[in-house]
C-alpha cells in the first residue's frame, strides 16, 4: 500500500511540475505524462498504480526496461520553458540508438533537473520513483522463460522505437 501511495504521489507531482514548467494546461500534455509510466501508458490513466509494475518503469533495476520510460520523461522535459535544460536533454530529440553510458548520463541529468526544479517551485523535496525489494507479481510467470535468449547485434544499446507506429502495413514516424 505504501508503494502505491508513493507511486501515485510521484505521478501527480510530475504532472503538477510539468504544468508549471511548460505553462500548458494538464490536459494539453497529459499524454506525455502518461507515457512515463508502464501501467498508465497501457490504461491511459494516472489514477491506478498496478502492483505488477512495482519493479518496472523508472524504478526498474533493468536499465533497458527503465530506458523506455526515461526517454519518455526526456520528451516531457523538452517542453519545459521555465528553466534552462541541460544539453543532453535538449539534444537528439529524434535519436533512436542510445549507448548504456549515454543513458546513465541522461538519467543523472534528468534526476538533478527534476529534483531541483521541484524544490525551487514547491519548496519541498519531491517524491521519487521507488521499487519493491521483492518480486511483486499477481500473474503467473511465463513458462520456460529461462530458455529465452535475445540476439542483439548491438549489446548495451537501447532502441527507442516509441517514435514509430505501424499504419497500413508501413512503419511511420510519429
N, C-alpha and C positions, 0 to 999 in steps of 0.2 A: 504494500500500500504506500509506503514511503517513497519507493522508486517512482510509482505512478504520479504521486503528488509533485515530486521534483521534476519529472519529465514534463508534466502539464505546465508547471510554472516556467520552465525554460522556454517552452513553445510560445507562451503568451508574452513573456518578456522579450523574446526575439521579435515578435510581431509589433510590440509597443516601441521597441528601439528602432525598428525599420521605419515605422511611421514618422518618428521624429527625425531620423537621418535622411529619409528620402523626401519628406514633405508631401507624400502622396497619402491618400486615404487607404485604410487597411484593405478594403475590397479591391483596389486597383492592383495591389501587389500580393494579395493573399495566395495566389497560385505559386508564387516564388517561395513564400514561406513554407507552404505545404510540401514542396519538393525537398525540403531539408530533412524530412523525417520519413522513415520507411513505411510505417503503417498509415501515416497521414497521406502520403502520395498514393497509396492504394485505395483509401476510402474518400479522399478529398476533404477531410475534416481534421482539424487540430484538437477536437474535443475528446477523442478517445486514444489513450495510450495502451497499446496491446502488450501484455506481459511477454508474449513470444518475442517481442522486439527489444527486450531489456538488454540484450548483448549485441544489438545491431545499430546501424546508423552512425551518428557522430561519436557514440561511446563504444564502438566495436574495437576489439583487440586486433582484428584482421585489417591491415592497412588498405587492402584493395577494396574491401566492402565499405570501409569508412570513407574512402576517397570519393565515391559517388555522391555522398551527402556533403562532403567538404566542398566539392566543386559546385554543388547547388547553393551552398552558403556563399561561396565566392561570387556567383552570379547575382545573388541577392544584394550583397555588399557593393557590387559595382554600381548600383543605383543610388548609393548614399552620397548626397551632395553636400551634406552639412559637415564634412570632415575631409582631411587630406588622406587619401588612400595610399597604402604602400604600393610600390611599383609592381610587386608580384601579384597583387590583387587586380590592379588596373590592366596589366598586360595580358596578351594572349587570350582574348575572350573566345576565340574560335580554335584554340589548341585542343588537339584530340589525344595525343600521347604524352603522358606525364611520367617522368622518372620518379622512383621512390624518394630520392633525395629532394627533388623539387616539391613533391607533395609534403614532405616533412617541413620544408621552409615555408610553404603556403600555410600549413596548419599552424605553425608558430605565429606567423603574421596575422592570421585571422583571429587566433586566440587573444593576442595582445590588443588588436584593434577592438574586438568585441568587448572585452572586459574593461578596457579604459574608457571607451565611449559610453558604455552603460553606466559606469561610475560617474562620469562627467555629467550625464543627463539626469540620472536618478539619485545620485549621491548615496549609493549603497552598492555593495558587491552583487554581481548578478548570480543567479542560479545557473550552473553549468551542466552539461550532459554527464550522466552517470550510467554505470552499468552494474548489474548484479554480479556478485563474485561466483555465482553458480549458474549452471545452465537452466534457464527458466523456460521450459518447454511445456506447452499444453497440447501439442500434437506429437504423434509418434515420429521418430526419425526415419529418414528414407532408408529402406533396406539396402544392404550391401554398399553403403556409402564409402566404405573403406577401399573398395575396388575401383573407384573413380579416379582417373588421372586427367589433368589438364595439360595439354601440349601447347605451350605458349612459345612462339618464336622469339619474343622479347620478354624474358623474365624480369621481374622487378619494374615493370611498366604498367600503367593503368590506362585503359582505353575508355575515354569519355564518349560514350555513344548516345548519351541522353539528348544530344542536339539533332539526332536523326530520327526519322519515322518511316514506316513502310506505308505508302499510299499507292493504290492501284498497281501493286506489284513492283513498285520502284522505290528506291531509297531516296528520301528527300531531306534537305537541311531545314530544320525548323527554327 
